[in-house]
Amino acid sequence: MGTTLVDLLDAALLGGEVLIPGATVPARLARLSDSASLLRLPPGWTRPQHGHHLAGEEFVVLGGELQISGVRYLPGHHGWLPAGALRHSGAAPVGALVLCGFAANSVWVPSDLDEPDGPSQRTPLASVVIPAGGLRLTPRSVLHDTPVVVPHPAEMITVGSWTWERSPLMPEGRVLVRCES
């Protein structure tokens, strides 16, 4: 298997237009793998519809600002919203560039409820303290700052340089490792 290193900040990775369920305007989406996509939300993008996904959603904000249920995510923030966590709003006032992925099929379920009911997690990847053995961020993701042996190819997101690759070898530096299971 060859390894492809992708510069996530490369403007050429715009992808095709997609209307996210419940959103007001289209975004641009570029698929990196079955479980990872690069999403560009235009300035003023909103998702006023309340609802939840049937799968957990993980994302890293690479540029701009993303707001979900009153939580503000800035560049370098990692977010995790478990399956079924109700969202009461979403917005990208200045636009946002986001690496995102779902734990399974990303079915959106609208809701009439007003308040978010599930936990959410926001972690500043560059400054969070990483214990020995790594910091588990989701059931599939661990943040490392020392190389580890990865038993199977995994998605590697290098913090700071914002590169993505699917590889069995972890690069040097602070790396978010996303395994398939």
DAJO-V806559 format. One record per residue. RES is the residue in one small letter. SS is DSSP state (hx for helix, st for strand, lp for the rest). PSI is psi in radians with two decimals (999 if undefined). D_FIRST is the distance of its C-alpha to the first C-alpha in Angstrom with 1 decimal. Layout:
res=RES ss=SS psi=PSI d_first=D_FIRST
res=RES ss=SS psi=PSI d_first=D_FIRST
This chain:
res=m ss=lp psi=2.19 d_first=0.0
res=g ss=lp psi=2.66 d_first=3.8
res=t ss=lp psi=2.28 d_first=6.6
res=t ss=lp psi=2.16 d_first=9.6
res=l ss=lp psi=2.17 d_first=12.9
res=v ss=st psi=2.20 d_first=15.6
res=d ss=st psi=1.87 d_first=19.3
res=l ss=lp psi=-0.31 d_first=20.9
res=l ss=lp psi=0.01 d_first=24.3
res=d ss=lp psi=2.06 d_first=23.5
res=a ss=lp psi=-0.34 d_first=26.3
res=a ss=lp psi=-0.23 d_first=24.4
res=l ss=lp psi=0.93 d_first=22.3
res=l ss=lp psi=-0.58 d_first=25.3
res=g ss=lp psi=-2.96 d_first=24.0
res=g ss=st psi=2.85 d_first=26.5
res=e ss=st psi=2.47 d_first=29.7
res=v ss=st psi=2.44 d_first=30.0
res=l ss=lp psi=1.95 d_first=33.1
res=i ss=lp psi=2.32 d_first=32.4
res=p ss=lp psi=2.29 d_first=34.8
res=g ss=lp psi=-0.08 d_first=38.0
res=a ss=lp psi=2.85 d_first=37.4
res=t ss=lp psi=-0.51 d_first=39.9
res=v ss=lp psi=2.74 d_first=37.8
res=p ss=lp psi=2.77 d_first=34.3
res=a ss=st psi=3.10 d_first=31.3
res=r ss=st psi=2.41 d_first=28.2
res=l ss=st psi=2.27 d_first=24.8
res=a ss=st psi=2.09 d_first=21.3
res=r ss=st psi=2.27 d_first=18.5
res=l ss=lp psi=-0.57 d_first=15.4
res=s ss=lp psi=-3.05 d_first=14.0
res=d ss=lp psi=-0.45 d_first=15.9
res=s ss=lp psi=0.09 d_first=17.6
res=a ss=lp psi=2.39 d_first=18.0
res=s ss=st psi=2.68 d_first=20.2
res=l ss=st psi=2.17 d_first=22.1
res=l ss=st psi=2.22 d_first=25.8
res=r ss=st psi=1.97 d_first=28.6
res=l ss=st psi=2.23 d_first=32.0
res=p ss=lp psi=2.76 d_first=34.9
res=p ss=lp psi=2.36 d_first=38.0
res=g ss=lp psi=0.01 d_first=40.3
res=w ss=st psi=2.39 d_first=37.7
res=t ss=st psi=2.69 d_first=39.1
res=r ss=st psi=1.52 d_first=38.5
res=p ss=lp psi=-0.33 d_first=42.0
res=q ss=lp psi=2.34 d_first=41.4
res=h ss=lp psi=2.58 d_first=41.4
res=g ss=st psi=-2.92 d_first=38.9
res=h ss=st psi=2.84 d_first=35.8
res=h ss=st psi=2.62 d_first=32.3
res=l ss=lp psi=-0.09 d_first=31.7
res=a ss=lp psi=2.67 d_first=28.5
res=g ss=lp psi=2.51 d_first=28.1
res=e ss=st psi=2.28 d_first=27.1
res=e ss=st psi=2.46 d_first=25.5
res=f ss=st psi=2.78 d_first=25.6
res=v ss=st psi=2.17 d_first=25.8
res=v ss=st psi=2.14 d_first=28.4
res=l ss=st psi=-0.42 d_first=27.3
res=g ss=st psi=2.70 d_first=30.5
res=g ss=st psi=-2.53 d_first=33.9
res=e ss=st psi=2.39 d_first=35.2
res=l ss=st psi=2.30 d_first=34.5
res=q ss=st psi=2.26 d_first=37.3
res=i ss=st psi=2.08 d_first=36.9
res=s ss=lp psi=0.74 d_first=40.0
res=g ss=lp psi=-0.08 d_first=41.7
res=v ss=st psi=2.27 d_first=38.9
res=r ss=st psi=2.14 d_first=38.0
res=y ss=st psi=2.21 d_first=34.4
res=l ss=st psi=3.01 d_first=34.1
res=p ss=lp psi=2.30 d_first=31.3
res=g ss=lp psi=-0.10 d_first=29.3
res=h ss=st psi=2.37 d_first=30.5
res=h ss=st psi=2.37 d_first=28.2
res=g ss=st psi=2.58 d_first=29.6
res=w ss=st psi=2.17 d_first=29.4
res=l ss=st psi=1.97 d_first=31.5
res=p ss=lp psi=2.82 d_first=31.5
res=a ss=lp psi=2.37 d_first=31.7
res=g ss=lp psi=-0.08 d_first=35.3
res=a ss=lp psi=2.02 d_first=36.3
res=l ss=lp psi=2.37 d_first=38.9
res=r ss=st psi=2.35 d_first=38.7
res=h ss=lp psi=-0.13 d_first=41.9
res=s ss=lp psi=2.85 d_first=40.6
res=g ss=st psi=2.48 d_first=37.8
res=a ss=st psi=2.67 d_first=38.2
res=a ss=st psi=1.39 d_first=36.8
res=p ss=lp psi=-0.70 d_first=40.0
res=v ss=lp psi=0.18 d_first=38.5
res=g ss=lp psi=2.94 d_first=35.2
res=a ss=st psi=2.56 d_first=31.9
res=l ss=st psi=2.13 d_first=28.3
res=v ss=st psi=2.28 d_first=26.4
res=l ss=st psi=2.15 d_first=22.8
res=c ss=st psi=2.77 d_first=23.3
res=g ss=st psi=2.71 d_first=21.9
res=f ss=st psi=2.64 d_first=23.6
res=a ss=lp psi=-0.32 d_first=23.3
res=a ss=lp psi=-2.80 d_first=23.8
res=n ss=lp psi=2.30 d_first=25.3
res=s ss=lp psi=1.09 d_first=27.3
res=v ss=lp psi=2.24 d_first=30.7
res=w ss=st psi=2.32 d_first=33.5
res=v ss=st psi=1.93 d_first=36.9
res=p ss=st psi=2.73 d_first=40.0
res=s ss=lp psi=2.69 d_first=42.8
res=d ss=lp psi=-0.09 d_first=46.4
res=l ss=lp psi=2.70 d_first=46.2
res=d ss=lp psi=-0.45 d_first=46.7
res=e ss=lp psi=2.46 d_first=45.3
res=p ss=lp psi=2.44 d_first=41.8
res=d ss=lp psi=-0.08 d_first=41.9
res=g ss=lp psi=2.86 d_first=38.7
res=p ss=lp psi=2.68 d_first=37.4
res=s ss=st psi=2.79 d_first=35.2
res=q ss=st psi=2.35 d_first=33.5
res=r ss=st psi=2.16 d_first=33.3
res=t ss=st psi=2.18 d_first=31.8
res=p ss=st psi=1.84 d_first=31.9
res=l ss=lp psi=-0.62 d_first=28.5
res=a ss=lp psi=-0.44 d_first=29.8
res=s ss=lp psi=-0.18 d_first=33.0
res=v ss=lp psi=2.52 d_first=32.6
res=v ss=lp psi=2.27 d_first=33.2
res=i ss=lp psi=2.07 d_first=30.2
res=p ss=lp psi=2.89 d_first=31.4
res=a ss=lp psi=2.35 d_first=30.0
res=g ss=lp psi=-0.12 d_first=26.9
res=g ss=lp psi=2.91 d_first=26.1
res=l ss=st psi=1.94 d_first=27.7
res=r ss=st psi=2.18 d_first=26.8
res=l ss=lp psi=-0.52 d_first=27.1
res=t ss=lp psi=3.04 d_first=26.2
res=p ss=lp psi=-0.37 d_first=25.3
res=r ss=lp psi=-0.19 d_first=21.5
res=s ss=st psi=2.43 d_first=21.8
res=v ss=st psi=2.34 d_first=22.8
res=l ss=st psi=2.22 d_first=23.8
res=h ss=st psi=2.65 d_first=23.4
res=d ss=lp psi=0.11 d_first=25.0
res=t ss=lp psi=2.50 d_first=23.9
res=p ss=lp psi=2.46 d_first=20.5
res=v ss=lp psi=2.82 d_first=19.7
res=v ss=lp psi=2.23 d_first=17.3
res=v ss=lp psi=2.05 d_first=15.0
res=p ss=lp psi=-0.46 d_first=14.5
res=h ss=lp psi=2.74 d_first=11.6
res=p ss=lp psi=2.44 d_first=9.3
res=a ss=st psi=2.90 d_first=12.0
res=e ss=st psi=2.29 d_first=13.4
res=m ss=st psi=2.12 d_first=15.0
res=i ss=st psi=1.96 d_first=18.1
res=t ss=st psi=2.08 d_first=19.9
res=v ss=lp psi=2.39 d_first=23.6
res=g ss=lp psi=-0.98 d_first=25.8
res=s ss=lp psi=-0.25 d_first=23.4
res=w ss=lp psi=1.06 d_first=22.0
res=t ss=st psi=2.72 d_first=18.4
res=w ss=st psi=2.44 d_first=15.6
res=e ss=st psi=2.71 d_first=11.9
res=r ss=st psi=2.03 d_first=9.5
res=s ss=st psi=2.73 d_first=8.5
res=p ss=lp psi=-0.10 d_first=9.7
res=l ss=lp psi=2.22 d_first=12.0
res=m ss=lp psi=2.25 d_first=15.1
res=p ss=lp psi=2.94 d_first=16.6
res=e ss=lp psi=2.70 d_first=20.4
res=g ss=lp psi=-2.88 d_first=23.0
res=r ss=lp psi=2.09 d_first=23.8
res=v ss=st psi=2.31 d_first=20.7
res=l ss=st psi=2.06 d_first=20.6
res=v ss=st psi=2.10 d_first=17.9
res=r ss=st psi=1.97 d_first=17.5
res=c ss=lp psi=2.73 d_first=16.3
res=e ss=lp psi=-0.47 d_first=16.0
res=s ss=lp psi=999 d_first=19.0
